[in-house]
Amino acid sequence: MVKIAFVCQRYGLEVNGGSELHCRQLAEKLAALYDVTVYTTCALDYTTWANHYAEGEETINGIKVKRYPVAKGRVQESFDRISAKVFSGAGHSDAEEKQWLEEQGPYCPAVLEAVAKEHGEYRAVFFMTYLYYLTATGLPMGFPNAMLIPTVHDEPPVYLRHYEKVFAAAKRICWNTEVEKAFATKRFPVIRNTPGIMVGVGIDGPQGELPELPEELRGKRYLVYAGRIDESKGCGEMFDFFLRLKKEQKSDLKLVLMGKPVMKIPEHPDIIPLGFVSEEMKFAVMKEAFALVLCSRFESLSMVVLESMLMGRPVLVTEKCAVLKEHCIRSGAGLYFDFYQEFAGCVRWMEEHPEAYQTMRESGVRYVKENYSWDVITEKYHAMIDGFGKE
């Protein structure tokens, strides 16, 4: 059987980050066609990169996983200092960019040493997400079978000079959306002639019967947020908008949070944090929500938006993220807003137009099934991998 590999900063059943979950799902789906190996670190927490998993090989859902210890964890103070320097706009050196990449982490040269030694065993080696050390340092090493799944969006790091080398080194690029590809091609003109595919990610619905909702949610109307609870995900703005809505309108809506908090959650009787939940519970909570809300400006696809649509629930997203706005426009299953008044107006419009709301629910299900089926996506990867080196 043809062998392929993935290189990803974190990997495991407990890892619920967007690109990491994307990597695990893709590896498991492609295992029906290929012998798949994942190269990753022993880290679980992306804020510290502290070693959590045991070093060595293990098998997760049939996938061979090779783990290597992080050599140096993130020290927030020094990372903040070098970030202030490279993003100040005052100019910085290539050495400072290299320092930033190492401080951001996960600094794990052992993964790249292993890939450098073993890459010849694989038809393709997929580096997952452009941002972190393993991809940013590994791709420019010049592997002839290096593929990139960038999950790139408009954010400060993408303008560092070093990433020009990263994108230029990819032999193939796998895009999530047309918006992502257009932005990256504008930022990195060198990739205009780099072959690639528009592939996205497949969205799996729940497997089997859904669990009963937590008692505090039964019979309640609520907005739901799923993912890392972080300022970088727009959660501060989400909390501000929701609390203002509760103050200014007589609304019975609650805000339910699913995910790990890395910022302070406001204490309010109508904000209900559930913490990390199982996949089954995530879908159960989504299925009964009024809508999913996402204020994140930095998304290259957003699996939770697509999962919410698949569960028949519209989405409310920031128009500052072109990808999220595109999902709403193409699907007819969501509304987008810029400032608070628009957010409140979107909520009120959904409440006051039940027939249109029902149409949005149906449109979302159709959009996901037609565009994000795993059968379609794995076939695209298969065609690209099978054809690599035969052109």
N, C-alpha and C positions, 0 to 999 in steps of 0.2 A: 504494500500500500504506500502511496506517495505520502511523504512526511512534510508537514508545515509546522511553523512555530509562531508563537506570540511573545512579545516582550511588553510587559505592563508593570507599572510601579507597585500595585497592590493586587492581590488575587485571593479570593476566598469566599465562602458562603456568608461570612459576616460582613463582607465589604459591600456596601450598598451605594457607592458612588456611581455617577453616570457612566463615565468611560470605563471604569473597572467592571461594572455589571455588564455593560455592552460587550467587553472583552470575554467575560465568562460565558455569556449566552452564545456569542459567535463561535467560540471554541467548541462548546458542546454541540451546537448544530452542525458544524463542519466535521465533527468526529465521525459522522456517518459516512463521510467520503474520504477522509484523510486520517493519517496517524498524527495526532496533535500533541504538541508539547508547549507548555507555558514556562517562560523564564521570568522570575519575579523576585521580590525581596521578602524578608521576614516581617515586614512592617504591616500594621493594621491601621494605626492612627496617622492620618496625613499631616496633622499639625505638628507632630513630633518626630515621626518616622521611627519611633522606638521599636526595637525588635520584639515581636510578639509570637510569631509562629516558629516552629523548630526548623533549623537549617536542614537541607537535604531534599530528597524526593518524596512526594506523596501523590496519591491519586484522589482527585475530587470529581465526583460524578463521571468517572471514566476518563478523565483528562490527566495526563502526567504533568505534574507541576514540580519544577526545580526551583528551590528557594535558596537565596543567599543573604547573609546578614548585612544590614546597613552598617557602613563603616563609621558614619558620623551622623547623628541625629540633628534635627533642626533646633537651633538656639534662636528663639524668637527675637531677642534683642539685637543680635548681630545680623539676622536676616532683615530686620526692619531698617537697620543702618545702611546696609548695602542697597536695599530697595530704594530708600530715599535718595541715594546717590545716583543710581542708574536711571531712575524715573524723574529726576529733578528738572530735566531739560537743559541742564547746564553743561552737558557733555561729559562723557566718561570713556574709559579705556576698554580695550578688549579684555584685558586682565580682570577688570572689575565686572564685566559681563560673565566671565568664567567663574568668578567668585560667587556672583549671584546665583548662577545655575547650581553650583555645589551647595550653597547655603539653602536654596529652595529644596533641593533633594528630590527623591531620596538618593543620597550619595552612596552608591553601591557599585564600585568598579568591578566587583567580582561577577556580577551579572554580565557585564559587557565582555569581560575576559572569557567567560564561558561561551557566550554567543560567538565571539571572534574565533574560538577554537572549534566550535561545532556547527557553524552556520552552513557549511558545505553539505551537511546531511539533509538539508531541507530544500524543497522546491521554492518555498517562499518563507520569509521571516517578516511578520507584521509587527511594526512598532506602533503601539497604541497610545494615542494622544500626543500632540506635538510638544506640550509644555514642559514636561518634567525631565529630570536629569538623564534617565535611561535613553529616551528618544533623542533629546537635544545633544547628547554626547555620542550615543551609539550610531545614529544614522550617518553623521559625517565621517565615521570610520571607513565607509566605502564598501559595504557588503554588496555584492553583485545581485543578490536576491532580496534586497531590502524594500519592503512595502510600507507605506505610511497610511494610517487611519488617523487623520490629524485632529478631529473634533475641535476645529479652530474657530474663533470668533474675535470680534474687535475688542481687544483689551490691551492694557499697557505693555505686557511682555512681548506681544507679537511684533512690536516695533523695534525690539533689540536686534542689532545687526547679526548676531550669531544665528538667528533663526533663518536667515537667508541661506546659510550653509545647510541647515537641516532640511528645508524643503527641496533644495537643489539636489540633494543626495538620494531622494526617493526614486526608485525605478517605476513604481506605480503609486497612484494616490486614490484612496477610496473615500468618496465624499458622502456626507449625510444629506445635504440639501443643496439646491442650486444657489441659495443665498450664501452658504458657506464657501462654495467653489468660487463664486464671483468675487467675494471679499478677498480670499486668499490669492487669487490670480492677479488682482489689482495690487495687493501688497507685495507679492513675489512674482514679478513678470517672468522670471526664469522658468517657471513651471508651465508656461502656456503650452509647450509642446510635450509635457510629461503625460504619458498615457494614464488613464484612470477610468473609474466607473462611478456612476451615481447609484449608490446602493442603500444608504440608510441602515436601519436596524429593524429586525422583526419584532413584533409586539405579541407576546404570549398572553392570552387571557388566563383566568384562574383554572387550575386543574382540579376538578372535583367540586364537591359541595363547599360553599363558603361558610365560615364560622359565624356565630351570632355576634352582633355588635356589642361592644362594651356597654354596660348598663347606662352610663352617663350620656350615651348618644341615642338611645332608643327613643323614637318618637320626636326627635329634635331636628330642626332645620339647621344645616351648617355648611359653611365653606370649608374646603379641605386644602391643606398644603402638605406635600410629600417630598421629602428630601432633606438634605443637610440644612439645619436651621442656622443661617450664617448671614452676616451683613452682605457678603459678596453675592449671595443669592437673592438680594433685594428684600430680605425678611424685615429689616428695620422699617422700610417704606410700607410693607404689608401691614405690620403692626400699627403704624401710624394711621394708615387709611382705615383699617378696621375699627380701631378705637374711636376715631372721629365719626365714623358711620354710626356706631352705637350711641355716641353722645348726641348727634344731631338728628337722628331718625329713630322712630319707635320701631325698631327691628328686633325680631326674635332670633336672628341669625347668630350662630356661634362660629368660632374659628377653631378647627381641629387640626392639630399638628402631628405629623408622623415623620420621625427622623431624629437623628442625634443633634442636640443643641450644642453649638460652639459660640453662642452669644446668649445674653440674658433674655429670657422670655418674660414679657410684662405679666404681672400678676393681675388677673381680671377674671371674674367668674365665667365669662363667656369665651375665654381662651382655654382650650383643653389640649394639653400636650400628652400624647400617648407614648412618646419615646419611640424606640426601634420596635417595629412590629413585623410579624411574619408576612410573607408574600400573600398568603390567603387572607389575612386580616386587612392588609393594604387594599386589596380589591374589594373586600366587603365594605370597608369604610368609604371607598370611592363610589361604589355602586349606590349608596344611599345619600350621597352628598347632594347639595343643591348645585354646586359647581366647584371646580378646582381653581385655585388662584395662584398665580406665579408672577412675581415682580422682577425676576432675575433678568438683567440686561445681557448676560453672557451665556448664551446657550447655542450649541451647534446643532441640536436636534430636540432634546427634551423628551425623554421616554415617559415621564409621568404625565405630560400633556396628552400623549398618544394613548397611554393606558386609561386615562380618565375618559377620553373620547370612546375608546373601545367598550368601556363600562356604561356608555350611554349618558355621560354627564358632560355638559358644556364646560368651557374653560374661560377664565378671565385673566388676561395677561397684559404685560406692559408692551406698549408699542415701541419702546426704546430698543427692544430686541427684534431685529428684522426676521429672524427665524420663527419666533413665536407668532409674530404678526402674519407671516406667510401661512402658517398652519391655519390660522383663523380664516384668512381670506380663501384659501383653497378648499377648506373643508366646509365652511359655513357653520361650524360647530363651536365658535367662540367669539368673544368680543375683546377688544383691546382698548387700553386707556393710557393717558399720559400723566395727568394730575388727579388729585383727589376727586374733584367734581365729576370728572369723567368716570372714575371708578364707581362712585356712588350712583351715577346715572346708569351705568351698565347693570349694576345689581337691580336697581329699580325697574329697568326696562325688562329684564328677564322675569321679574316678579309680576309685572303688569301685562305681559304678553304670553300667556300659557300655551297658545297654539304654536307660536313661533319658537318658544322654548322647546316644545316637543319635537318640532322639525329639526332644531339644532341637535337634539339628542340622537335622532335617527341618522342625521348627516354625519355625525362624528363616527358612529359605528361603521358606516359605509366607507368613509375616508380611510380609516385604518385598515380595514380588511382589503381594500383595493390597492393600497400603496405600501403597506408594511407587513405583508405576509412573509413568513420565513421561507416558504418554498420558493418564492420569487427571488429573495435575497441570496439564499444559498446557491441558487443556480447562477446568479451573476458572479459570485465569488468563484464558483467552480469553473466557469468559462474563462475568467481572467487567469486563474492559477494554471489551468490546463494549457492555456495558450502561451504562458510566459516562457520565453526562450525559443518559441517556435516561429516567431514572426520573421 
